[in-house]
Amino acid sequence: MKQKLLTALLNLFGIFYLLIEKYLKYPDDYNILGVDISNKFQKKTRKELCEYMDIHLPRKGFYDLNSTTKIRLGCQLLENCNKYKNLYEGYKSRNK
């Protein structure tokens, strides 16, 4: 019961957040934490960015995930990228 109440409250706050965020301008979206952001992503809305994720992930539903779950997914995707990067770097060094 407690979890259902907490989930309902988070969903309610999420709705308010989405309504307010539409009017917020993000000043430094060309670079986030040292990562250059492509022009095609800089001007997209939250919904458009989530739709992009839905197209490229194995299953749809990114928009409906809570933010902690989105961060967890982002961490896993970054770890996967780093594994491939490390494999590639190892391959390059062996084949010089």
Phi and psi in degrees as GROMACS dihedral restraints (atoms count N, CA, C in turn):
[ dihedral_restraints ]
;  ai    aj    ak    al  type     phi  dphi    fc
    3     4     5     6     1   -62.2    20    10
    4     5     6     7     1   -42.0    20    10
    6     7     8     9     1   -64.1    20    10
    7     8     9    10     1   -38.8    20    10
    9    10    11    12     1   -64.2    20    10
   10    11    12    13     1   -40.8    20    10
   12    13    14    15     1   -65.2    20    10
   13    14    15    16     1   -45.6    20    10
   15    16    17    18     1   -62.4    20    10
   16    17    18    19     1   -42.0    20    10
   18    19    20    21     1   -63.2    20    10
   19    20    21    22     1   -42.6    20    10
   21    22    23    24     1   -63.0    20    10
   22    23    24    25     1   -42.4    20    10
   24    25    26    27     1   -62.8    20    10
   25    26    27    28     1   -44.7    20    10
   27    28    29    30     1   -61.1    20    10
   28    29    30    31     1   -42.0    20    10
   30    31    32    33     1   -63.1    20    10
   31    32    33    34     1   -40.7    20    10
   33    34    35    36     1   -63.8    20    10
   34    35    36    37     1   -47.0    20    10
   36    37    38    39     1   -62.9    20    10
   37    38    39    40     1   -35.6    20    10
   39    40    41    42     1   -62.2    20    10
   40    41    42    43     1   -39.6    20    10
   42    43    44    45     1   -63.1    20    10
   43    44    45    46     1   -45.7    20    10
   45    46    47    48     1   -61.6    20    10
   46    47    48    49     1   -41.7    20    10
   48    49    50    51     1   -58.4    20    10
   49    50    51    52     1   -46.9    20    10
   51    52    53    54     1   -63.9    20    10
   52    53    54    55     1   -38.7    20    10
   54    55    56    57     1   -65.0    20    10
   55    56    57    58     1   -40.2    20    10
   57    58    59    60     1   -76.5    20    10
   58    59    60    61     1   -40.2    20    10
   60    61    62    63     1   -61.5    20    10
   61    62    63    64     1   -27.2    20    10
   63    64    65    66     1   -55.7    20    10
   64    65    66    67     1   -27.1    20    10
   66    67    68    69     1   -98.5    20    10
   67    68    69    70     1    -0.3    20    10
   69    70    71    72     1   -88.7    20    10
   70    71    72    73     1   135.8    20    10
   72    73    74    75     1  -104.1    20    10
   73    74    75    76     1   132.2    20    10
   75    76    77    78     1   -97.9    20    10
   76    77    78    79     1   113.5    20    10
   78    79    80    81     1   -73.5    20    10
   79    80    81    82     1   -33.6    20    10
   81    82    83    84     1  -116.9    20    10
   82    83    84    85     1    44.0    20    10
   84    85    86    87     1   -77.5    20    10
   85    86    87    88     1    -1.6    20    10
   87    88    89    90     1   -77.8    20    10
   88    89    90    91     1   -19.4    20    10
   90    91    92    93     1  -148.2    20    10
   91    92    93    94     1   121.8    20    10
   93    94    95    96     1  -120.3    20    10
   94    95    96    97     1   115.2    20    10
   96    97    98    99     1    52.5    20    10
   97    98    99   100     1    40.5    20    10
   99   100   101   102     1    85.7    20    10
  100   101   102   103     1     2.7    20    10
  102   103   104   105     1  -105.9    20    10
  103   104   105   106     1   121.1    20    10
  105   106   107   108     1   -67.6    20    10
  106   107   108   109     1   134.3    20    10
  108   109   110   111     1  -104.4    20    10
  109   110   111   112     1   127.5    20    10
  111   112   113   114     1   -57.4    20    10
  112   113   114   115     1   144.2    20    10
  114   115   116   117     1   -54.5    20    10
  115   116   117   118     1   -35.4    20    10
  117   118   119   120     1   -65.9    20    10
  118   119   120   121     1   -21.1    20    10
  120   121   122   123     1   -96.9    20    10
  121   122   123   124     1   -22.2    20    10
  123   124   125   126     1   -61.0    20    10
  124   125   126   127     1   -37.1    20    10
  126   127   128   129     1  -101.1    20    10
  127   128   129   130     1    -1.5    20    10
  129   130   131   132     1   -72.2    20    10
  130   131   132   133     1   148.7    20    10
  132   133   134   135     1   -78.4    20    10
  133   134   135   136     1   168.4    20    10
  135   136   137   138     1   -55.3    20    10
  136   137   138   139     1   -45.3    20    10
  138   139   140   141     1   -62.9    20    10
  139   140   141   142     1   -42.9    20    10
  141   142   143   144     1   -64.9    20    10
  142   143   144   145     1   -38.8    20    10
  144   145   146   147     1   -65.6    20    10
  145   146   147   148     1   -40.3    20    10
  147   148   149   150     1   -66.3    20    10
  148   149   150   151     1   -37.8    20    10
  150   151   152   153     1   -63.6    20    10
  151   152   153   154     1   -38.3    20    10
  153   154   155   156     1   -60.8    20    10
  154   155   156   157     1   -44.3    20    10
  156   157   158   159     1   -62.1    20    10
  157   158   159   160     1   -41.5    20    10
  159   160   161   162     1   -60.2    20    10
  160   161   162   163     1   -36.9    20    10
  162   163   164   165     1   -66.5    20    10
  163   164   165   166     1   -36.0    20    10
  165   166   167   168     1  -101.5    20    10
  166   167   168   169     1    -7.3    20    10
  168   169   170   171     1   -95.0    20    10
  169   170   171   172     1   160.5    20    10
  171   172   173   174     1   -59.6    20    10
  172   173   174   175     1   -30.4    20    10
  174   175   176   177     1  -135.4    20    10
  175   176   177   178     1   153.4    20    10
  177   178   179   180     1   -80.1    20    10
  178   179   180   181     1   162.9    20    10
  180   181   182   183     1   124.6    20    10
  181   182   183   184     1     8.2    20    10
  183   184   185   186     1   -58.2    20    10
  184   185   186   187     1   -42.1    20    10
  186   187   188   189     1   -58.5    20    10
  187   188   189   190     1   -34.8    20    10
  189   190   191   192     1   -84.6    20    10
  190   191   192   193     1    -7.5    20    10
  192   193   194   195     1   -72.3    20    10
  193   194   195   196     1   148.3    20    10
  195   196   197   198     1   -76.6    20    10
  196   197   198   199     1   164.3    20    10
  198   199   200   201     1   -65.4    20    10
  199   200   201   202     1   -34.6    20    10
  201   202   203   204     1   -64.9    20    10
  202   203   204   205     1   -39.1    20    10
  204   205   206   207     1   -66.1    20    10
  205   206   207   208     1   -38.0    20    10
  207   208   209   210     1   -64.5    20    10
  208   209   210   211     1   -40.5    20    10
  210   211   212   213     1   -65.3    20    10
  211   212   213   214     1   -42.1    20    10
  213   214   215   216     1   -60.4    20    10
  214   215   216   217     1   -43.9    20    10
  216   217   218   219     1   -62.5    20    10
  217   218   219   220     1   -43.7    20    10
  219   220   221   222     1   -60.0    20    10
  220   221   222   223     1   -40.6    20    10
  222   223   224   225     1   -62.4    20    10
  223   224   225   226     1   -42.8    20    10
  225   226   227   228     1   -66.2    20    10
  226   227   228   229     1   -41.8    20    10
  228   229   230   231     1   -63.1    20    10
  229   230   231   232     1   -40.4    20    10
  231   232   233   234     1   -65.2    20    10
  232   233   234   235     1   -41.8    20    10
  234   235   236   237     1   -61.6    20    10
  235   236   237   238     1   -42.2    20    10
  237   238   239   240     1   -61.4    20    10
  238   239   240   241     1   -43.3    20    10
  240   241   242   243     1   -61.6    20    10
  241   242   243   244     1   -42.4    20    10
  243   244   245   246     1   -65.6    20    10
  244   245   246   247     1   -35.7    20    10
  246   247   248   249     1   -61.6    20    10
  247   248   249   250     1   -47.1    20    10
  249   250   251   252     1   -65.6    20    10
  250   251   252   253     1   -38.5    20    10
  252   253   254   255     1   -62.5    20    10
  253   254   255   256     1   -45.1    20    10
  255   256   257   258     1   -64.9    20    10
  256   257   258   259     1   -39.6    20    10
  258   259   260   261     1   -62.0    20    10
  259   260   261   262     1   -43.3    20    10
  261   262   263   264     1   -64.7    20    10
  262   263   264   265     1   -44.2    20    10
  264   265   266   267     1   -62.3    20    10
  265   266   267   268     1   -40.6    20    10
  267   268   269   270     1   -63.8    20    10
  268   269   270   271     1   -41.0    20    10
  270   271   272   273     1   -62.9    20    10
  271   272   273   274     1   -44.7    20    10
  273   274   275   276     1   -61.9    20    10
  274   275   276   277     1   -42.9    20    10
  276   277   278   279     1   -69.9    20    10
  277   278   279   280     1   -30.8    20    10
  279   280   281   282     1   -76.1    20    10
  280   281   282   283     1   -23.4    20    10
  282   283   284   285     1  -110.6    20    10
  283   284   285   286     1    33.1    20    10
